[in-house]
Amino acid sequence: MCINALIALLLGILGVSCGTGTTGIPEDMYGVPFATFEAQGVVTDESGKPLEDIQVVVKYPRFYEYIEDRRKSDPDSLDPFTDCAPHGYTNADGIYQIDTELAYSSESIELLVRDTAGIYAPDSIRQKVEYDKSKASGWNFGISSVHQDFQLKKK
């Protein structure tokens, strides 16, 4: 018991604390379970031609709640497509691949797709997150992967 108090005192003196990270999103405390998340697919136009440089964003409940709270206080402060969310872009073959980690409590994600050039209309889909627990170890509670293709329409 005395050792725990000394460790807590030492950590306090060193300035170790829980708070927000550089992105402003509250960081998970040490020991919060997480899961590996993979999203992949192909983005094409209506004729099936692959689209390059299309942005794909993984939106999950914790991220969404943070963005909504921030936008209420300052509506122009954040772009919900890019700020603080795992995202990536399609390559020349229209393929996207996003590998990230989500808090294990995430039961669903939303994939948002948009053409930053503004030629194609955005699209999105909500997916339930299921975890393959056979690959779990330590604090990692497993792997979830989604394969989702998108076909964008011109505006």
Stockholm file with secondary structure:
# STOCKHOLM 1.0

chainA/1-155         MCINALIALLLGILGVSCGTGTTGIPEDMYGVPFATFEAQGVVTDESGKPLEDIQVVVKYPRFYEYIEDRRKSDPDSLDPFTDCAPHGYTNADGIYQIDTELAYSSESIELLVRDTAGIYAPDSIRQKVEYDKSKASGWNFGISSVHQDFQLKKK
#=GR chainA/1-155 SS CHHHHHHHHHHHHHTCCCCBCTTSSBCCCTTCCEEEEEEEEEEEETTSCBCSSEEEEEECHHHHHHHHHHHHHCTTSCCTTTTTSCEEECCTTSEEEEEEEEETTCCEEEEEEEETTSSBCCEEEEEECCCBGGGCBTTEEEEEEEECCEEECBC
#=GC SS_cons         CHHHHHHHHHHHHHTCCCCBCTTSSBCCCTTCCEEEEEEEEEEEETTSCBCSSEEEEEECHHHHHHHHHHHHHCTTSCCTTTTTSCEEECCTTSEEEEEEEEETTCCEEEEEEEETTSSBCCEEEEEECCCBGGGCBTTEEEEEEEECCEEECBC
//
